[in-house]
Amino acid sequence: MSASPAEDSFCSQENEGLSFSESLFLSKLNEGLHQKEEDGSSSSASGLISNSGSDFQLSDGASIAALLQIATDSDLTFTFNSRRCGEYCFESNRKNGRMVVFGDTGSEIRVAQKIGDEEVSVETWRKSDWLQFCWAVRGTCVHFLKV
């Protein structure tokens, strides 16, 4: 399966400012998306595969890809830290010492807002809808990190 010439042109323009490894990752991701669209699988508004219920896991490849896209769209740095249960971290590219950390605890997501090494706010979100979770991530990160 290959993308149409218009899609190839769009993807190449979109990827011009990326490193080779980033571009390769995005092209492989796009290949998977086109295949999922053909076989009728669901996809989110951002074009990434979504889980329609509370059965998503942050460690899933599609979830990581969606979190990477949120970081890209919001001009944030996204990292993974293996401490505790695995932490998925967003921080400002301005290096202001602020970070939002997400940890998957099974049926819930632990959300910590940190300044330096100090947790200034901790919440627990019950897993429900994947798209709702993605929008909550965007809102939390932009609100806390774009100060």
N, C-alpha and C positions, 0 to 999 in steps of 0.2 A: 504494500500500500504506500503510495506517495502522495504528498500534498499537491494541490493545484498550483500552477505557476504563480497565480496571484498570492496564494498563501505563502509560497516559498519566498517571493519578493518581500512580502510584509515581514516574515520572520527574519530574513537577512537584514532588513533595515532596522528592525527592532533590536537585533543582536550586535550591531556594529560597534557599540561601545563596551562590549563584554570581552573578557578574556576567552581564550580558546576553550578552556575547561568549562566555564560558565555557559558558553555558546553550545558546546557539545551536550551538556546536561539539559539545557532548554530544548534542543532539537530532539533528544530522546524522549523528553517529557511530552512534547508536541506530537511525536509519533504515537505514543500511547494514547493520547487524547483522541486523535483521529480514529484509531482502532476502536476505542470505547464508544465513540459516537456512531460508528457503523454497526456495532453489535447491539445498540439500543441501551447501553448502560447509562445511568444518570450522570449528569455533570452539574457543577455549580455555576453560578452566574459568572464567575471568574474563569470558567473553562476547566477547572480542576475537578477531579472525581470527588464526589461527596458521599458521605454516609447519611442516610436520611433519618436515622434514629440515634439512640444513645449508645450504639455499639462501636463508636469510633475509638481509636487509640492514637495518641500523639506519635507513637513510634512507627505507625504505618507509613509507608512510602508516600502515599497520596496525601496524607495529613502533613507530612514534612514539606512536601512540595507546595501545599497551600500556605503553610506558615512562611516559607521562603518568599512566596509571591506577596504576601502581606508585608513582609519586611521590605521588599523591593518597591512596592507601591508607596509605602510610607517613608521611604528613605531612612531605614533603620538597619542596624546590624543584627543578624540572627545567629545565635550560637547554641551549641549543645554542650551541656556539662554533665558528666556521668555521676556526680555526687547524688546521694540519696536514691530516689527512684528514677533519676534522669530528669534533668532540668532543661527546658527549652527557653532560651533567654533572648529578649529583645532589648536593645539599647540604642540610644541616639548616636548618630555618627559624629555629633559634636563633642563627644566624650565629657559629658557633664556629670558623670558619676551615677546617673540614674539607670535603673534596669527593671524590667518587668519579667518575672520568672514564672513559668507554667510547669507544673508537675502533674503527671497523670497518675492518679491513685486508684484507678479502677472505675468506679461509678461516678467519681468526682474529679475535678481539676482544682489543684491548689494554685492560687494566684497570689504572688508576693510582689509588692512594689518595694524596691530597695534603693537607698541612697548610700553609696559606698558599700560597706558590708552590713549595714543596719537595715533590717526589714521595717519599713515605716507603716506598712499596711499588708494584711494577709486576709484573703477571702477564700472561700471554698465554693466553687460552682458545680452544681449537679449537672451531669451530662444530659443533654436533651437533643436538640437539633444541631447538626453540624454547621449549617449556614448561619444559624443564630450565634453559635460559638465563634465562628470566624469574624462576624461583625462585632461581637463583644471584645475580641482580641484587638481588632483595629481601634475601636473606641478607647479602650483602656490604654493602649500603647500611645496613641496620639495625645490623649488627655494628659497622661503622666510624663511622657518623654519629650514632648515638644514644648517645653516651658522656656 
